[in-house]
Amino acid sequence: MDHADYCYKNHTLKLVIAITTLILATLIPAHAEESSQPPPQSIAKIQNILAAAADKLWEHSDEFFHEGYYKRSIAVLRLITEIDPTDVQAYAVASWLLDSSGYEKEGIALLELGLARNPSRYDLYAELGDRYDHMEDYAKAAEYYEKALEFFQCPVIYLHSLAHAYEKSGQLEKSLNIWQRAAQAEPNNPVVKNNLERVKSKLEAIKDPANENSAN
């Protein structure tokens, strides 16, 4: 173990011990009264402690990333997901780092874990859609984009992603329908208009090859 690894592990251990000590100190009443559940004020203190710890860990993860210690950054991000299972950004960033480091399956598995813990948010559906799109599994990407877009909070740009995924997986009718939906959401967006017309022409050429020949 080199000096840098020793310092990293020692610092992380101290941080975990400090968090544990603070939580125990908060949970145990001053008069050691027996209680089936900690009082609300203790729970609030614990939540504040964990939130502060997660913020500090984000700082360490960012430092490790910029220093090129990607595995350490991933490890810290994984710790954050255990402290706060709702931190969808931690899953996404750690998964991206895993994928970039050659651990594609592990990255997908982490996103799926995050999704299982946060099924009522669009974020990780969209992230998995992006990941499968990057892997050129466009049918799978479309499935996740569809689910992401069931949430009203999902940005309209994912309509574009879904339309492209449909087109790349050979589902032109669905692609056209999504571009039409995007045109309603973004009536003045030239990108949407151009893609809608392009996919429409592509469909017409398939249905009537004579039109394509005459156009040529």
Residue pairs with C-beta under 8 A, 6 or more apart in sequence:
1 9
4 69
8 69
8 72
12 75
12 76
12 79
15 53
15 56
15 57
19 49
19 50
19 53
22 49
23 46
23 49
23 50
26 38
26 42
26 45
26 46
26 49
27 38
27 42
27 46
29 35
29 39
38 46
50 83
50 84
51 84
53 83
54 80
54 83
54 84
54 87
57 76
57 77
57 79
57 80
57 83
58 80
58 90
60 76
61 73
61 76
61 77
61 80
61 93
62 73
64 70
64 72
64 73
64 76
65 73
65 97
70 97
70 100
70 101
71 101
73 94
73 97
74 94
74 97
74 98
74 101
77 90
77 91
77 93
77 94
77 97
78 90
78 94
78 110
80 87
80 90
81 87
81 90
81 91
81 94
81 113
81 114
84 90
85 114
85 117
85 118
86 117
86 118
88 114
88 118
88 121
88 123
88 124
88 127
89 123
90 114
91 110
91 111
91 113
91 114
91 124
91 127
92 111
92 114
92 123
92 124
92 127
94 107
94 110
95 107
95 108
95 110
95 111
95 114
95 127
95 131
96 107
97 107
98 104
98 106
98 107
98 110
99 107
99 131
99 134
104 135
107 131
108 128
108 131
111 124
111 127
111 128
111 131
112 128
114 124
115 124
115 125
115 128
118 124
121 151
121 153
122 147
122 148
122 149
122 150
122 151
122 153
122 154
123 148
125 144
125 145
125 147
125 148
125 151
126 144
126 145
126 148
126 154
126 158
126 161
128 144
129 141
129 142
129 143
129 144
129 145
129 148
129 158
129 161
129 162
129 165
130 141
130 161
131 141
132 138
132 140
132 141
132 144
133 141
133 161
133 164
133 165
136 168
138 165
138 166
138 168
138 169
139 165
139 169
139 171
141 161
141 165
141 169
142 162
142 165
142 166
142 169
142 171
142 174
145 158
145 161
145 162
145 165
146 162
148 154
148 158
149 158
149 159
149 162
156 182
156 185
156 186
159 178
159 179
159 181
159 182
159 185
160 182
160 191
160 192
160 195
162 178
163 175
163 178
163 179
163 182
163 195
163 199
164 175
166 172
166 174
166 175
166 178
167 175
167 199
167 202
172 199
172 202
172 203
172 206
173 203
175 199
176 196
176 199
176 200
176 203
179 192
179 195
179 196
179 199
180 196
182 189
182 192
182 196
183 189
183 192
183 193
183 196
186 192
204 211
205 211
205 212
205 215
